[in-house]
Amino acid sequence: MNVLLDTLFNGLAIGSVLMLAALGLAVVFGLMGVINMAHGELMMLGAYTTFVVQNLLKNGPLEGLFPAYILLSIPLAFLVSGLAGLLLEKTVIRRLYGRPLETLLATWGVSLILQQFVRSVSSAFFIGLIAAVALGLLAPRLLPAAWWRQRWSPLLGVGSWVGAGAIGIGLAAALGNDRSLDQPWFSARNIDVTAPEWLRGSIDVAGVTMPTARLFIIALTLVSLLAVHWFLQKSVWGIRIRAVTQNRPMSSCLGIPTEKVDALTFLVGSGLAGVAGVAVTLLGSVGPNLGGNYIVDCFMVVVLGGVGKLLGTVVAAMGIGVLSYILGSGSLLLLWPQMPAGLNETITFFATTSMAKVLVFILIVVFLQFRPAGLFPQKGRMVEA
């Protein structure tokens, strides 16, 4: 019995991490149909934000807040990743709606840029980047409005971003002459985030040892899920998001600002990725390649659960988490000792983390052959359209 309870708890913990990571993708991909390959890198930004907050509170006048740094990191990681997602939507995604292949390639390129960003970012680089982005976004207000109504306005838009980029590069190069501003913040090596003292213990319930850090992740996942459900079902902007998802032309005719809805959706989905990054720091070291470890799993959760269905995301994440742990840890062999010899050999072959993931993906692919729309398919006239 203890083996069963221990297996279920560890599977639930893995599923919670997966669900928290996929929750933001369920908002962006599930509700808007945008394939954001940079979602994993937005998680990475949340993880690095946690690392920065930890170092800022470790010493100095705010040292007394260090035990609560993980709680302070959650809203900050949401804000950092959310603003990065908002910038991505306004500069890249907005021009690629309805073009899934181009969106996939563009966001994959952005993911590579973000990986290199955390490897080489310095104070001079960051100041130059902020200056370039600010000038690029403010160009429509700084230049005469009549220019943007001309036939050559698309060239003006490209030229304004090129000019802003040149100014940012020049500023970064000038500041880089100061050695103190040219030191990289991070590196290509992984970083470690030390969990606060109150998250290092464990709780024993019915003979099952439950690490406090994993219980915290489960609680954080539940709070995030309830917050997203309330936002989409009860808030004014959540109702607008669902309306635009179901029928964009009609929503626009009714006065709903569809561009603001798109931007807000990306901000919320990207912010949730940042929160997932905070949770991932409690499981081990993190680095620039963090996103690649989760992006495929996140897409599998969203697709298996049913695009646009939060309930499907929950069920799929928990199912994949429990199944992956049962297979990868060899717990199934302990739970069913009288297993037939042929099946025993098969399960033993897949009793590693990597091979268990392969088997789970195979099972998902087979399942989607019979239910291509997932566990909870969308219904309605817009789906048929």
C-alpha positions in Angstrom: 0.0 0.0 0.0 2.9 2.4 0.9 4.4 1.7 -2.5 1.2 2.6 -4.3 0.8 5.8 -2.3 4.4 6.8 -2.8 4.0 6.1 -6.6 0.9 8.2 -6.8 2.4 11.1 -4.9 5.6 11.2 -7.0 3.5 10.9 -10.2 1.3 13.7 -9.0 4.3 15.9 -8.3 5.7 15.3 -11.8 2.3 15.9 -13.3 2.0 19.2 -11.4 5.2 20.5 -12.8 4.1 19.5 -16.3 0.7 21.0 -15.8 2.2 24.3 -14.5 4.6 24.4 -17.5 1.8 23.6 -20.0 -0.8 25.9 -18.5 0.6 29.0 -20.2 0.9 27.2 -23.4 -2.7 26.0 -23.1 -3.7 29.7 -23.0 -1.6 30.8 -26.0 -1.7 27.7 -28.2 -5.0 26.4 -27.0 -7.0 29.6 -27.1 -5.3 31.4 -30.0 -3.8 28.6 -32.0 -0.3 30.2 -32.1 2.6 27.7 -32.0 5.0 29.5 -29.6 8.3 27.5 -29.7 9.8 30.1 -27.3 7.5 29.1 -24.5 10.2 27.0 -22.8 12.6 30.0 -22.9 10.0 32.1 -21.2 10.1 29.5 -18.4 13.9 29.9 -18.4 13.5 33.7 -17.9 11.3 33.0 -14.8 13.9 30.6 -13.4 16.7 33.2 -13.9 14.5 35.9 -12.3 14.2 33.6 -9.3 18.0 33.3 -9.2 18.4 37.1 -9.4 15.9 37.7 -6.6 17.7 35.1 -4.4 21.0 36.9 -4.8 19.6 40.3 -4.2 18.0 39.3 -1.0 20.9 37.1 0.2 22.9 40.1 1.5 22.2 43.7 2.0 19.4 45.8 3.6 16.6 43.4 2.5 18.3 40.3 3.9 15.4 39.8 6.3 13.2 39.0 3.3 15.4 36.1 2.2 13.2 33.3 3.7 10.3 34.5 1.5 12.3 35.1 -1.7 10.6 32.3 -3.5 7.2 33.9 -2.8 8.5 37.3 -4.0 9.9 35.7 -7.1 6.5 34.4 -8.3 4.9 37.8 -9.2 8.3 39.2 -10.5 8.8 36.1 -12.7 5.2 36.5 -14.0 6.0 40.1 -14.8 9.3 39.5 -16.5 8.2 36.6 -18.7 4.8 38.3 -19.3 6.5 41.5 -20.6 8.8 39.4 -22.8 5.8 37.6 -24.2 4.0 40.9 -24.8 7.1 42.2 -26.6 7.2 39.0 -28.7 3.5 39.4 -29.7 3.8 43.1 -30.6 7.0 42.7 -32.6 6.8 39.3 -34.2 3.6 37.3 -33.7 1.1 40.1 -34.6 2.4 40.1 -38.1 2.2 36.3 -38.5 -1.4 35.5 -37.3 -2.9 32.8 -39.6 0.5 31.6 -40.8 1.4 28.7 -38.5 4.6 27.6 -40.3 6.1 31.1 -40.3 5.1 31.5 -36.6 6.8 28.2 -35.7 10.0 29.2 -37.4 10.0 32.8 -36.0 9.4 31.7 -32.4 12.0 29.0 -32.7 14.5 31.7 -33.8 13.4 33.8 -30.8 14.1 30.8 -28.5 17.6 30.6 -29.8 18.1 34.4 -29.3 16.8 34.1 -25.7 19.2 31.2 -25.0 22.1 33.3 -26.2 20.8 36.3 -24.3 21.2 34.7 -20.9 24.6 33.4 -21.8 26.1 36.7 -22.8 23.9 39.5 -21.3 25.7 42.2 -19.4 24.7 45.6 -18.0 25.9 47.4 -21.2 24.1 44.9 -23.4 20.9 45.2 -21.4 20.8 49.0 -21.4 21.4 49.0 -25.2 18.7 46.4 -25.7 16.2 48.4 -23.6 17.0 51.6 -25.5 16.6 49.9 -28.9 13.2 48.3 -28.0 11.9 51.5 -26.5 12.9 53.6 -29.6 11.4 50.9 -31.9 8.1 50.9 -30.0 7.9 54.7 -29.7 8.8 55.4 -33.3 5.2 55.7 -34.5 4.7 58.5 -31.9 8.1 60.2 -32.4 7.8 60.5 -36.2 5.1 62.6 -38.0 1.8 60.8 -38.2 1.4 61.7 -41.9 4.5 59.6 -42.7 2.7 56.4 -41.5 -0.2 57.0 -43.8 2.0 57.0 -46.9 2.4 54.1 -49.3 5.9 53.5 -48.1 4.9 53.2 -44.4 6.0 49.5 -44.2 9.5 50.5 -45.2 9.4 53.2 -42.6 8.4 50.7 -40.0 11.4 48.4 -40.9 13.7 51.4 -41.1 12.6 52.6 -37.7 13.5 49.3 -36.1 16.8 49.1 -38.0 17.7 52.6 -36.8 16.6 51.8 -33.2 18.8 48.7 -33.3 21.8 50.6 -34.6 21.4 53.2 -31.8 21.1 50.4 -29.2 24.2 48.6 -30.5 26.1 51.9 -30.5 25.1 52.6 -26.9 26.0 49.1 -25.8 29.4 49.4 -27.5 30.1 52.7 -25.8 29.1 51.5 -22.4 31.1 48.3 -22.9 34.3 50.3 -22.6 33.6 50.4 -18.9 34.8 47.0 -17.7 32.3 46.9 -14.8 29.4 47.2 -17.2 30.8 44.6 -19.7 30.8 41.6 -17.3 28.3 38.9 -18.1 25.5 38.4 -15.6 25.3 34.7 -16.1 27.2 32.1 -18.2 26.6 29.0 -20.3 26.9 26.9 -17.1 23.9 25.9 -15.1 23.0 27.8 -12.0 21.7 26.6 -8.6 18.8 28.1 -6.7 18.9 27.3 -3.0 15.5 26.5 -1.6 14.6 28.5 1.6 14.9 26.6 4.9 11.1 26.0 5.1 11.1 24.1 1.8 14.0 21.7 2.6 12.2 19.3 4.8 9.5 16.7 4.3 6.2 15.5 5.7 5.4 11.9 6.5 1.8 10.9 5.9 0.6 7.3 6.0 4.2 6.1 5.6 4.8 8.2 2.5 7.6 10.8 2.6 6.4 14.0 0.9 9.2 16.6 0.3 8.0 20.1 1.2 9.3 21.5 -2.1 7.1 19.2 -4.1 4.1 20.0 -1.9 4.7 23.7 -2.6 4.8 23.0 -6.3 1.5 21.2 -6.2 0.0 24.0 -4.2 1.3 26.6 -6.6 -0.1 24.6 -9.5 -3.5 24.5 -7.9 -3.5 28.2 -7.2 -2.4 29.0 -10.8 -5.1 26.8 -12.2 -7.8 28.3 -10.1 -6.6 31.8 -11.0 -6.6 31.0 -14.8 -10.1 29.4 -14.5 -11.5 32.5 -12.7 -9.8 34.9 -15.1 -11.2 33.1 -18.2 -14.7 32.4 -16.8 -15.5 35.4 -14.6 -13.4 38.4 -15.5 -14.4 40.9 -18.2 -11.2 40.4 -20.2 -11.4 36.6 -19.8 -14.9 36.7 -21.4 -13.5 38.9 -24.2 -10.7 36.4 -24.8 -13.1 33.5 -25.1 -15.3 35.6 -27.4 -12.4 36.5 -29.7 -11.3 32.8 -29.7 -14.8 31.7 -30.9 -15.5 34.4 -33.4 -13.0 37.1 -34.1 -14.9 39.1 -36.8 -18.1 39.2 -34.7 -16.2 40.2 -31.6 -14.6 43.1 -33.5 -18.0 44.2 -34.8 -19.3 44.2 -31.2 -16.6 46.6 -30.2 -14.1 44.2 -28.5 -10.5 45.5 -29.0 -9.1 42.3 -30.6 -5.5 43.5 -30.7 -5.6 44.3 -27.0 -7.1 40.9 -26.3 -4.3 39.2 -28.3 -1.7 41.1 -26.4 -3.3 40.3 -23.0 -3.5 36.7 -23.9 0.2 36.5 -24.7 1.0 38.4 -21.5 -1.0 36.0 -19.3 0.3 32.8 -21.1 3.9 34.0 -21.0 3.6 35.1 -17.3 2.4 31.6 -16.4 5.5 30.2 -18.1 7.5 32.4 -15.8 5.7 31.0 -12.8 6.5 27.5 -14.0 10.2 28.6 -14.2 10.0 29.5 -10.5 8.8 26.0 -9.7 11.4 24.3 -11.8 14.2 25.9 -9.8 13.1 23.8 -6.8 13.8 20.6 -8.7 17.4 21.2 -9.6 19.9 23.4 -11.4 18.7 25.4 -14.4 20.5 26.7 -17.5 20.1 28.3 -20.9 18.8 25.0 -22.3 16.0 24.6 -19.8 13.2 25.3 -22.3 14.1 22.4 -24.5 13.5 19.9 -21.7 9.8 21.0 -21.4 8.5 22.4 -24.7 7.7 19.0 -26.3 6.1 17.7 -23.2 4.0 20.9 -22.9 2.7 20.6 -26.5 1.9 16.9 -25.9 -0.2 17.8 -22.8 -2.1 20.5 -24.7 -2.8 18.3 -27.7 -3.7 15.2 -25.8 -6.0 17.1 -23.5 -7.8 18.9 -26.3 -6.9 22.3 -27.7 -8.4 25.1 -25.6 -9.6 22.9 -22.8 -8.1 23.6 -19.3 -9.7 20.4 -17.9 -8.0 18.4 -20.7 -4.7 20.0 -19.8 -5.1 18.9 -16.1 -6.1 15.4 -17.0 -3.4 15.0 -19.6 -0.6 16.4 -17.4 -1.6 14.2 -14.5 -1.9 11.1 -16.7 1.4 11.7 -18.4 3.1 12.5 -15.0 1.8 9.4 -13.2 2.4 7.1 -16.2 5.9 8.4 -16.7 6.9 7.9 -13.1 5.3 4.4 -12.9 7.2 3.3 -16.0 10.5 5.1 -15.4 11.0 4.3 -11.8 10.1 0.6 -12.2 7.3 0.9 -9.6 5.0 -1.1 -11.8 7.2 -4.1 -11.3 6.8 -3.7 -7.5 3.0 -3.1 -7.8 2.5 -6.2 -10.0 5.1 -8.7 -9.0 3.3 -11.6 -10.7 3.5 -9.9 -14.1 3.8 -12.3 -17.1 7.4 -12.9 -18.2 7.0 -11.2 -21.6 5.4 -8.1 -20.2 8.0 -8.1 -17.4 10.8 -7.9 -19.8 9.1 -5.1 -21.8 8.5 -3.0 -18.7 12.1 -3.6 -17.5 13.4 -2.4 -20.9 11.4 0.9 -20.5 12.2 1.3 -16.8 14.4 4.4 -17.3 13.4 8.1 -17.4 14.3 8.5 -21.1 12.8 5.2 -22.3 9.6 5.8 -20.3 9.2 9.1 -22.1 9.6 7.3 -25.4 6.9 4.8 -24.5 4.5 7.4 -23.2 4.9 9.4 -26.5 4.2 6.2 -28.5 1.0 5.6 -26.5 -0.1 9.2 -27.0 0.5 9.0 -30.8 -1.5 5.8 -31.0 -4.3 7.3 -28.9 -4.4 10.4 -31.2 -5.0 8.1 -34.2 -8.4 7.2 -32.7 -9.2 10.6 -31.1 -7.2 13.3 -33.1 -9.0 16.1 -31.2 -7.8 14.9 -27.8 -9.6 13.8 -24.7 -11.9 16.8 -24.6 -12.5 18.1 -28.1 -13.9 21.5 -28.8 -17.6 21.7 -29.8 -19.5 24.2 -31.7 -20.0 25.7 -35.1 -16.6 27.5 -35.2 -14.8 24.2 -34.7 -16.5 22.8 -37.9 -15.6 25.9 -39.7 
